[in-house]
């Protein structure tokens, strides 16, 4: 069943069909397993609302969500003041939601970390922007994501901003990246699979940087890549193993529910089960775990974007099926410990007592 499109700026974002999602329910697998969700968004109109109440409802579905990390999505920007500082409004927006969750004693560590946006193509001048984020974040700001996902075919586009080709290799970008690294902040990299060599080159140029590869490196299955899954998988795996040789890069296991992957779950008469999702995503998740090791991998929800394919409870069930062969220690890496280390997340004394953080 086709999801309803929502216009945002110049892009079209699909939103979940709640009636369709309700057609499949299943019990929670291993409900005691602690989870840090290291990548979710929050937004309001004109997109379909996904704010604290909606995130809290998802976190309360039965999985043991102990903390979450907000990822930038051009929400809450300031509407006055210098243009280059307006993205700091998104950090303040997410921090306020985290503070509201704490005040309401919501037990899921909502927005314990915040990933916002700054344009590193400002070079050294980006330090002013990063300082503004640090101030707005009230201790929650951890770093930035600057999407450089690019493909010459418009059908592949998934982002509001359309970057030029080759941003990660630009000298002025790397000047700004050096500032980010010096300040000890993280960098989330969102690229498509043909661009993975750019990430590897950046990681080798800045061995002290803390780089996180989003959404298993963006394997494309739509547009000109439709019907080429085996060929894409070969190219993608080569790029993933190259990046994995860089010890300063970790990878987020998720984002495969987006249309980009070409799995087409949202077009089925009924939503997929966690078994269906795990079977489809197994080659990507297992390759990443094999290449990076569990200590450099973290499962992510990418909600509400991936909700077009499944519910939050079914998504984490699928991840638990994919991790079923691992040891208890490896599962802790995949579900919370990698995210906790990479983003320096501690959700308070209860969290520390429960899992020894």
Beta strands, then each sheet from edge to edge (+ up, - down):
strand 1: 4-8
strand 2: 11-15
strand 3: 34-40
strand 4: 64-71
strand 5: 113-116
strand 6: 141-145
strand 7: 186-189
strand 8: 210-213
strand 9: 249-253
strand 10: 297-299
sheet 1: 1+ 2-
sheet 2: 3+ 4+ 5+ 6+ 7+ 8+ 9+ 10+
end
